[in-house]
Amino acid sequence: MTSTNARMFLWLGLVLALWINYETWQRDYAVPVPATPAVTSSAPLASVPTASIPQATTPPASTNAAVATTVPGVAATAAVPSTATPTLTAAPTATAGTVRVTTDALDLELSLRGGDLIRADLLKYPLIKGADARVRLLNSDNDNVYFIQTGLTDTNGAAHPTHVALFESAQQRHNLVEGANELRVPLTWVDAATGVSVTKTYILRRGSYRIDLEYAIENGGTVPWRAASYAQILRNDKPVERSMFSVESYAFQGPAYYNGTKYFKINREKIADSELPRGVTTGWIAGMQHHFVTVVVPAEGQDYAYSLKTQGNQYLLSATGPMVTVGPQSGTTLRETLFVGPKLQAQLKTAGPRLDLLADYGMLTLLAEPLFWLLEQAHNIVGNWGWAIVIITFLLKLVFYPLSESSGRSMAKMKVLAPRMKNLQETYKDDREKLGRAMMDLYKREKINPAAGCLPILIQMPVFFAFYWVLLESVEMRQAPFMLWIQDLSSRDPFFVLPVIMAGAMFVQFKLNPTPPDPIQAKVFMILPFVMSITFAFFPAGLVLYWVTNTLLTILQQWNINRRIEAEAKKARTG
């Protein structure tokens, strides 16, 4: 590594630490922008109740009036034949029975009140590595309510199977049996007055976090029956405790949606409900947190209206479909898709349009996505995410080798010329202007560019930050082991061995390069490797592994360049 390269990498680490501190400060102390007042539309939204979440409520109401509104990311206004207006409340579950559903990946609990998903444990994801407790994504605890509520509704006063209606189930336990790949969980609702029956069926598959939802509607009455399907994510979303050493501090948590063109993370303090799109035909809504997500994917080709309500830490994000009329003595089936689980990109891609965006790499997505793809291919070969990181770091080093080779040669020549440069410093120690001219003349005669190391590092910086977000956000590396004492690449090194190796490697890297002419600068750069290693000690081990691997490869590269340049200089002197 060249002297300029070393300085650039050290400054890069310092910039990274400052950037992380700034991000944390922004999340903790930035003054929120007041929300834009909601615009009243022809589909009025129910007022947010002041009582706490666990209370009985009326089901969503709908209207026949079309909604036409300009929304972000939508080129023109969209009309929706009818919309349902959900309320920011949870269905009471204490007085209703529950149905437990278990696959190899999910342990779910459905409430017969509404047929809602009120608990979801992810069986393959321990809360803490080695512990028995699993990640609980959906929750019915009063302080941590997190539901997916679904149903059918209308405003004509007739009974409908909303998220507060009572369903029936033939059994209270459903298990995916050995050898089966699909599990169907039917819940039934019947209205004797109208002769309408609805079978609400959850469809789960082996190894999958996708849950298909079907409403089989049979109208055995004598008059038409109409309904609009809706699905909503209700969460008491407590703020995440922020810390520069906490991975969760930098991951987005909250509601999000995709309007068929663009992905939006919703700042609940800044967005008004009227700004959410209506008439979305290829989109979805999501409740996000680090590594895990719940998603509602509306039926393909149907116009859905999105809405958002907030109350304190609570939010209700809804998607409502068009009104469907079922004639007498006939039936129809409505379908939607849910996703409850980790942000596994391979599964997200097949569950809905651009759901892979939920693996949120931020502004560097264009770089991060191919980097993750490379990591995934390497992992498929070696079966270990740690070695995949090492392999891809090596490949990146090869890609940038031509750039760093030219700058490395310039800096290696500067190291060879160090005695002559020191003589110039002694000769012109009292005249900095003459010293500067003499140094520039020396650089010109020896064809050295002292700033040659800047360009390759500037080009590599976006790649580094993209790699940082890939390691931070990809659930595939959560609790993934490497070897020996590193058994979780997403957590810090438990014995701080990698940060110590990092400090030693960066110090060797510093010594391989010419000493900066300014003594104070030289001391600062000598100390920086140890300062950075202390900072990185609390970062995920996978990121430290990347930095250590990159530094060791840089040392090998610069040592080889220095050896060749010294041999050329010796040959020139003896020749």
Stockholm file with secondary structure:
# STOCKHOLM 1.0

chainA/1-575         MTSTNARMFLWLGLVLALWINYETWQRDYAVPVPATPAVTSSAPLASVPTASIPQATTPPASTNAAVATTVPGVAATAAVPSTATPTLTAAPTATAGTVRVTTDALDLELSLRGGDLIRADLLKYPLIKGADARVRLLNSDNDNVYFIQTGLTDTNGAAHPTHVALFESAQQRHNLVEGANELRVPLTWVDAATGVSVTKTYILRRGSYRIDLEYAIENGGTVPWRAASYAQILRNDKPVERSMFSVESYAFQGPAYYNGTKYFKINREKIADSELPRGVTTGWIAGMQHHFVTVVVPAEGQDYAYSLKTQGNQYLLSATGPMVTVGPQSGTTLRETLFVGPKLQAQLKTAGPRLDLLADYGMLTLLAEPLFWLLEQAHNIVGNWGWAIVIITFLLKLVFYPLSESSGRSMAKMKVLAPRMKNLQETYKDDREKLGRAMMDLYKREKINPAAGCLPILIQMPVFFAFYWVLLESVEMRQAPFMLWIQDLSSRDPFFVLPVIMAGAMFVQFKLNPTPPDPIQAKVFMILPFVMSITFAFFPAGLVLYWVTNTLLTILQQWNINRRIEAEAKKARTG
#=GR chainA/1-575 SS CCHHHHHHHHHHHHHHHHHHHHHHHHHHHCCCCCCCCCCCCSSCCCCCCSSCSBSCCCCCEEESSCBCCCCTTCSSCCCBSCEEECCSCBCCCTTSCEEEEECSSEEEEEETBTTEEEEEEEEEEESSTTCSCEEEEEBCCGGGCEEEEEEEECSSSCCCCCTTSBCBCSCSEEECCTTCCEEEEEEEEEETTTTEEEEEEEEEETTCCEEEEEEEEEECSSSCEEEEEEEEEEEECCCCCCCTTCGGGGSCCEEEEECSSCEEECCTTTCCGGGSCSSBSSCEEEEEETTEEEEEECCTTCCBEEEEEEETTEEEEEEEEEEEEECTTEEEEEEEEEEEEECCHHHHHHHSTTGGGGSCCGGGHHHHHHHHHHHHHHHHHHSCHHHHHHHHHHHHHHHTHHHHHHHHHHHHHHHHTHHHHHHHHHHTTTCHHHHHHHHHHHHHHTTCCTTTTHHHHHHHHHHHHHHHHHHHHCGGGTTCCCBTTBCCTTSCCTTCHHHHHHHHHHHHHHHHSCCCSSHHHHHHHHHHHHHHHHHHTTSCHHHHHHHHHHHHHHHHHHHHHHHHHHHHHHHHHHC
#=GC SS_cons         CCHHHHHHHHHHHHHHHHHHHHHHHHHHHCCCCCCCCCCCCSSCCCCCCSSCSBSCCCCCEEESSCBCCCCTTCSSCCCBSCEEECCSCBCCCTTSCEEEEECSSEEEEEETBTTEEEEEEEEEEESSTTCSCEEEEEBCCGGGCEEEEEEEECSSSCCCCCTTSBCBCSCSEEECCTTCCEEEEEEEEEETTTTEEEEEEEEEETTCCEEEEEEEEEECSSSCEEEEEEEEEEEECCCCCCCTTCGGGGSCCEEEEECSSCEEECCTTTCCGGGSCSSBSSCEEEEEETTEEEEEECCTTCCBEEEEEEETTEEEEEEEEEEEEECTTEEEEEEEEEEEEECCHHHHHHHSTTGGGGSCCGGGHHHHHHHHHHHHHHHHHHSCHHHHHHHHHHHHHHHTHHHHHHHHHHHHHHHHTHHHHHHHHHHTTTCHHHHHHHHHHHHHHTTCCTTTTHHHHHHHHHHHHHHHHHHHHCGGGTTCCCBTTBCCTTSCCTTCHHHHHHHHHHHHHHHHSCCCSSHHHHHHHHHHHHHHHHHHTTSCHHHHHHHHHHHHHHHHHHHHHHHHHHHHHHHHHHC
//
